[in-house]
Amino acid sequence: MSPYKTPLAAILLAVAVSSRCNAQFAAPASIAPSLIQYFSQPYIEEYSSRLILYNADQTYVEINHYSGGTYPTSSGTYTYSIDPSNPSHATIVYDGISNPNTNDDLYFGDVDSGTQTPPFQGASIPGSISPCFAWCPLQIATGGVNVSNRCQLSPGGVAISGFVVQTAGTRWVLLRAVGATLTKFGISGVVSNPSFTLYDSSQAAVGASSVWSSDPNLTNGFSTVFSLAGAFPLTSGSDEGVLLVHLTPGAYTAVFRAGSAGTLLCEAYILPFSNTTPNSAAFLGQEGARNPSRVEGTAAQWQVQAPLRQ
């Protein structure tokens, strides 16, 4: 396989998003509660992204910040306003400080996606794609939202869990391989270093776990997402595997493994945040498969607001 095939695919998807965003749609009256993924794809390298959670009480939490690596994140307050001269343009100001370098400008080219620069203006960096965003508002849907399986792994064995994303749009999904934390519930003989790989219905890998406590820029964000999903906290410093990924509708299978035999809990949580724009969804989903840390998150404190769980 050509070493440029995967980057080129991401570039084409980003171009498709940018092209579609040349159209104009009215910005929503409000953006909370929601997740917004901001992303840019230069011509060959240095993808960057941020995932931010916006609450109805005008507080925000940056779930992740990636640009060649993970970065510390922020939380605080925000204001959202629509440009009276251009109803497709909205601006988010953080912590009461309006600054062109820190504001997020949203030019809606679809009902839930767009660019961060005016249509047709293009990217500010030569050879790069105009920065885009995908808005994932809270969308309560019927159907199952969590599946968990407690398994007894033999040496070298695997456990398999399946789930289906049934909504019309994409969904953010949290998966966990739990071992050490089970001792808090009186379970002994748990596995060490549990991990998993996620596959779609064509058996293509679309994501893989990472140890949730391995990067200090990610642990707070994972804890925030656990609370959002209604999942119990994991033991600080544990070796358990986690993945937060954006998935298109379809059937998925997670194959779990561990570094030792013992008891393992396999979990999948379908979060109630959805995006319906096909091109941005495909880009985000593929980027999660290329590098899961780019869609995993870190955040400071966030208070769960009902009804965030389906």
C-alpha positions in Angstrom: 0.0 0.0 0.0 1.3 3.5 -0.9 2.4 5.4 2.2 0.3 8.4 0.9 -3.0 6.5 0.5 -4.3 7.1 4.0 -3.3 10.8 4.2 -4.7 11.4 0.7 -8.0 9.8 1.7 -8.2 12.2 4.6 -7.3 15.1 2.4 -10.1 14.3 -0.1 -12.6 14.0 2.7 -11.5 17.3 4.1 -11.8 18.9 0.6 -15.3 17.4 0.3 -16.3 19.0 3.7 -14.8 22.3 2.7 -16.5 22.3 -0.7 -19.8 21.5 0.8 -19.4 24.2 3.3 -19.3 26.9 0.5 -23.1 26.8 0.8 -24.7 28.7 3.6 -27.2 27.6 6.2 -28.6 29.6 9.1 -26.7 29.2 12.3 -28.7 27.6 15.1 -30.2 29.8 17.8 -28.0 28.0 20.4 -25.4 25.3 20.5 -25.8 23.7 23.9 -25.8 21.0 25.0 -23.5 19.7 22.3 -20.1 18.5 21.2 -18.2 20.4 18.5 -15.2 18.9 16.8 -12.9 21.5 15.2 -10.4 20.0 12.7 -8.0 21.0 10.0 -6.0 18.9 7.5 -2.9 20.3 5.8 -1.9 19.0 2.5 0.3 16.2 3.7 0.9 16.3 7.5 0.0 17.9 10.8 -3.6 17.3 11.4 -5.1 19.2 14.3 -8.3 18.9 16.2 -10.2 20.0 19.3 -13.3 18.5 20.8 -15.3 20.8 23.0 -18.4 20.2 25.2 -20.8 23.1 25.5 -23.3 23.2 28.3 -26.7 25.0 28.5 -25.4 27.0 31.5 -22.8 28.7 29.3 -19.9 26.6 30.5 -17.6 24.7 28.3 -15.0 22.0 28.6 -12.3 21.2 26.0 -12.4 17.4 25.7 -9.3 17.2 23.7 -6.7 19.3 21.9 -4.5 17.6 19.4 -1.8 19.0 17.0 1.0 16.7 16.5 0.4 15.5 20.1 -1.9 16.1 22.9 -2.1 19.4 24.7 -3.4 20.6 28.0 -7.0 21.8 27.8 -9.2 24.4 29.3 -12.7 25.0 30.7 -14.7 28.0 31.7 -17.6 30.1 30.3 -18.6 31.0 26.8 -21.0 33.3 24.9 -22.5 32.4 21.6 -23.8 35.1 19.1 -25.0 35.2 15.5 -23.7 37.9 13.2 -26.8 40.2 12.4 -25.4 40.9 8.9 -24.8 37.2 8.1 -27.1 34.6 9.7 -24.9 31.8 8.7 -22.0 33.1 10.8 -21.8 32.6 14.6 -19.0 33.4 17.0 -18.1 31.7 20.3 -16.2 33.9 22.8 -14.4 32.2 25.7 -14.2 33.4 29.3 -15.5 36.9 28.4 -12.4 37.8 26.3 -13.1 38.5 22.7 -10.0 37.9 20.7 -9.7 36.9 17.0 -7.0 34.5 17.9 -9.0 32.6 20.5 -12.7 33.1 19.3 -14.2 30.2 17.3 -16.0 31.5 14.2 -18.6 29.1 12.7 -19.7 29.6 9.1 -22.5 27.0 8.6 -22.3 25.4 5.2 -24.8 22.7 6.3 -27.2 22.2 9.2 -24.5 20.9 11.5 -21.1 21.6 9.9 -19.1 24.3 8.2 -15.8 26.1 8.1 -14.1 28.5 10.5 -13.3 30.9 7.7 -15.8 32.7 5.4 -16.9 30.6 2.4 -14.6 30.7 -0.6 -11.9 32.4 1.5 -10.0 29.1 1.9 -7.2 28.2 4.2 -5.0 30.7 5.9 -1.9 28.5 5.5 -0.7 27.7 2.0 -1.2 24.1 1.0 -3.8 23.4 3.8 -7.5 22.9 3.9 -9.8 25.5 5.4 -10.4 24.6 9.1 -13.8 22.9 9.5 -16.1 22.0 12.3 -18.8 19.3 12.9 -21.5 20.2 15.4 -23.0 17.3 17.3 -26.1 18.4 19.3 -27.8 16.4 22.0 -30.2 14.1 20.2 -32.1 11.7 22.3 -33.0 8.5 20.4 -34.8 5.3 21.2 -33.0 2.0 21.4 -30.2 0.6 23.5 -27.4 2.9 24.6 -25.2 0.6 26.6 -23.9 -3.0 26.4 -21.6 -4.7 28.9 -20.3 -8.3 29.1 -18.4 -9.8 32.1 -16.1 -12.5 30.8 -13.6 -15.0 32.1 -10.6 -14.9 29.8 -8.3 -17.9 29.5 -4.6 -17.4 28.7 -4.3 -15.9 25.2 -8.1 -15.9 24.9 -10.4 -13.1 23.5 -13.8 -11.8 24.3 -16.1 -10.3 21.6 -18.8 -7.7 22.1 -21.1 -6.3 19.4 -23.4 -3.3 19.1 -25.3 -1.4 16.5 -25.5 2.4 15.9 -29.0 2.8 14.6 -29.6 6.5 14.3 -29.8 8.5 11.1 -26.6 10.3 11.9 -23.3 9.5 13.4 -22.8 9.0 17.1 -20.0 9.4 19.6 -19.3 6.1 21.3 -17.3 5.2 24.4 -15.8 1.7 24.8 -13.9 0.4 27.8 -12.0 -2.7 28.8 -12.2 -2.9 32.6 -10.0 -5.1 34.7 -8.3 -3.5 37.8 -11.3 -1.3 38.7 -13.4 -4.5 39.2 -11.6 -5.1 42.5 -13.5 -2.1 44.0 -16.7 -4.2 43.5 -15.3 -7.2 45.4 -14.2 -9.1 42.2 -10.8 -10.9 42.4 -8.6 -12.5 39.8 -9.0 -9.7 37.3 -7.1 -9.4 34.0 -4.1 -7.1 33.6 -3.6 -4.6 30.7 -7.0 -5.2 29.0 -7.3 -3.8 25.4 -9.4 -4.1 22.3 -9.7 -3.4 18.6 -13.0 -2.1 17.1 -14.2 -3.4 13.7 -17.0 -2.4 11.4 -19.4 -4.8 9.6 -16.8 -5.3 6.8 -14.2 -6.3 9.4 -12.1 -3.2 8.8 -10.5 -1.8 12.0 -12.0 1.6 12.9 -10.3 2.2 16.2 -8.2 0.7 19.0 -8.0 1.3 22.7 -5.2 3.1 24.6 -4.5 3.0 28.3 -6.7 5.7 29.7 -4.2 6.9 32.3 -1.1 6.9 30.1 -1.3 10.5 29.0 -2.0 13.2 31.7 -3.6 15.4 29.0 -6.3 12.8 28.5 -7.2 11.4 31.9 -9.4 14.3 33.0 -11.2 14.2 29.7 -11.9 10.5 29.9 -13.2 11.0 33.4 -15.6 13.6 32.1 -16.8 11.4 29.3 -17.3 8.5 31.8 -19.6 10.8 33.9 -21.4 11.9 30.8 -22.1 8.3 29.8 -23.1 7.2 33.3 -20.1 4.9 33.6 -18.4 4.3 36.9 -15.0 5.9 37.4 -11.8 3.9 36.6 -9.1 3.4 39.2 -6.5 6.2 39.0 -3.4 5.0 37.2 -4.9 1.7 36.1 -3.9 0.0 32.9 -7.4 -0.3 31.4 -8.1 0.4 27.8 -10.5 3.1 26.5 -11.6 4.5 23.2 -13.9 7.5 22.3 -14.8 7.4 18.6 -17.2 9.0 16.2 -19.1 6.2 14.3 -21.5 6.1 11.3 -24.6 3.9 11.5 -24.0 0.2 11.3 -22.9 -2.9 13.2 -19.6 -3.0 15.1 -17.6 -5.7 16.9 -15.0 -5.1 19.6 -12.4 -7.9 20.1 -11.0 -7.7 23.7 -7.6 -9.1 24.9 -5.6 -8.9 28.0 -2.1 -9.4 29.4 -3.2 -12.2 31.7 -6.1 -14.6 32.3 -8.9 -13.5 34.6 -12.1 -11.5 34.8 -12.8 -8.8 32.2 -15.7 -6.4 31.8 -16.3 -5.3 28.1 -18.4 -2.1 27.8 -19.8 0.1 25.0 -21.8 3.3 25.6 -23.6 5.1 22.7 -23.6 8.8 23.7 -26.5 11.0 22.8 -24.6 13.4 20.5 -25.1 13.1 16.7 -24.0 14.7 13.5 -25.9 14.2 10.2 -23.5 15.6 7.6 -22.0 12.6 5.7 -18.7 14.2 4.7 -17.7 15.5 8.1 -18.8 12.3 9.7 -16.7 10.2 7.4 -13.7 12.4 8.0 -14.0 12.3 11.8 -14.7 8.5 11.7 -11.6 7.8 9.5 -9.4 10.1 11.6 -10.4 8.2 14.7 -9.3 5.0 13.0 -6.0 6.5 11.9 -5.2 7.8 15.3 -7.6 7.2 18.2 -5.9 9.8 20.4 -7.1 12.5 18.0 -10.7 12.0 19.0 -10.1 11.0 22.6 -10.4 13.7 25.1 -9.2 15.6 28.1 -11.2 18.0 30.1 -11.3 19.7 33.5 -14.5 19.7 35.5 -18.0 19.4 34.0 -21.3 19.0 35.7 -23.6 16.5 34.1 -26.9 18.0 33.2 -30.1 16.0 32.7 -31.3 14.6 30.4 -27.9 13.8 28.9 -28.4 10.1 29.2 -30.9 8.4 27.0 
